[in-house]
Amino acid sequence: METFLIRALQLIMSLAFLVIIHEGGHFFFAKLFKVRVTKFYLFFDPWFSLFKWKPKNSETEYGIGWLPFGGYVQIAGMVDETQSSEDLNHPVEPWEFRAKPAWQRLFIMIGGVLVNFVAALFIYSMLMYTWGDSYVSVPDLKNGMKFSQQAQAMGFRDGDILLRTNEAPFERLDADMFRAIADASTVTVRRDGQEVDIPIPEEFGLLDMNQGSRAFVEILVPAVVDSVVPETPAALAGLQKGDKFLAFNGLSVNSYNQFTEYIAALRAKSDSITLPEKVEALRQVNFVVARSAGGQDTLTAQLTPDFKLGFTASLGYERTNLTYSFLESFPAGISYGVNVLKGYVGDLKYVFTKEGANSLGGFGTIGSIFPATWDWHRFWEMTAFLSIILAFMNILPIPALDGGHVLFLFYEIITRRKPSEKFMERAQVIGMALLFGLMIWANFNDVIRFLF
């Protein structure tokens, strides 16, 4: 429950911040071009609002709605989700949106997208300045990688060291590495001192990597103890720094990855057991370790209720850490943000497949990307990522989104003919129906994942 609340709070804070600055972008350009803004709301307020305030001598009412699906600014003289063509059945006023030239209306419409994108780049820059850039260098992974059964069926083997695709060498262990493998025709690895080329099926894609319970590829971590947490089952059993796991409950252990698989299997098995004494018996484990000073020992331990033993493994690699001055952080942050956008846009092709449609997620999926414990670095990193997504999705040429209004403005600029307000209203209704349908489907997927 605590984990859920922490993630929910981070999600609400992040989305509230992004909605405010997005609508603030529209608000800024509207006021710049002397267009009246009658409402500025965080979340939607059908029938009633949680809070509202209108400053003295102000034309704008500020408030918080009860329906947390975004927010809006109500711009006078504009057909959108808050106003229909019937609401504009009066002579055009000079302070209305529709009274302004097309180029000014264009800036008002892209204001939200522009602010979201700039905010994301600024946040990434400040992350670089505050925490630097920390990553795992693929060439430094001398122990190689651990591959899923799916990857091994394609020809990969545990311990293979990833070198390059047919396009470029591997650099960082991140999402780009997975994209590179999915897009490659061959991947070259070092195996037992020899380079081996592994063909990648043409139909293989990024979504195929998510099949199964294990990651397609992960760092191969030796089953060697780095530290033991005091007063835990590991400490009570006599586990020591430098010990190497050889077996667990009679099964051989060749890596820390495999050890965690065994623990996960026990935890999953306990979920189907109703008798407490049987769960207690399941938590009673034995394991064989090779001592760093020589010799072997068989140890017995009672795992904690959440199936923890109480030690950390020796990773066998070091992270690469880069630091930036204040001025250096901006080009680094901008470069990182642009790369995130390129990766996201490239991944959108999978949405138009059956597997991609089924993988869409709603608020549950978005909330799960935030950490289970409070972490400001991760919070701002995810907020910047969501800001880029919000910017890109809003600029898509779909009615009801900013991009839909931009599309019709370009039509007006090119043809010198303005679409009728009735047409704009109908397009708005169609766009809203599409968006709500997509939102319902995404959140339905979340419910199905939770239940099954």
Sequence and secondary structure as in RCSB ss.txt:
>XXXX:A:sequence
METFLIRALQLIMSLAFLVIIHEGGHFFFAKLFKVRVTKFYLFFDPWFSLFKWKPKNSETEYGIGWLPFGGYVQI
AGMVDETQSSEDLNHPVEPWEFRAKPAWQRLFIMIGGVLVNFVAALFIYSMLMYTWGDSYVSVPDLKNGMKFSQQ
AQAMGFRDGDILLRTNEAPFERLDADMFRAIADASTVTVRRDGQEVDIPIPEEFGLLDMNQGSRAFVEILVPAVV
DSVVPETPAALAGLQKGDKFLAFNGLSVNSYNQFTEYIAALRAKSDSITLPEKVEALRQVNFVVARSAGGQDTLT
AQLTPDFKLGFTASLGYERTNLTYSFLESFPAGISYGVNVLKGYVGDLKYVFTKEGANSLGGFGTIGSIFPATWD
WHRFWEMTAFLSIILAFMNILPIPALDGGHVLFLFYEIITRRKPSEKFMERAQVIGMALLFGLMIWANFNDVIRF
LF
>XXXX:A:secstr
 HHHHHHHHHHHHHHHHHHHHHHHHHHHHHHHTT  EEEEEEEEEEEEEEEEE  TT S EEEEEEEEEEEEEEE
TT  BTTB GGGG S   TTSGGGS HHHHHHHHHHHHHHHHHHHHHHHHHHHHHH EEE BGGG TT EEE HH
HHHHT  TT EEEEESS B  BSSHHHHHHHHH SEEEEEETTEEEEEE  TT  GGGGG SSS SEEE   SBE
EEE TTSHHHHHT  TT EEEEETTEE  SHHHHHHHHHHHHHHHTT   HHHHHHHTEEEEEEE TTS EEEEE
EE  TT    EEE  SS  EEE   HHHHHHHHHHHHHHHHHHHHHHGGGGGSHHHHHH   HHHHHHTS SS  
HHHHHHHHHHHHHHHHHHHTSS TTSHHHHHHHHHHHHHHS    HHHHHHHHHHHHHHHHHHHHHHHHHHHHHH
H 
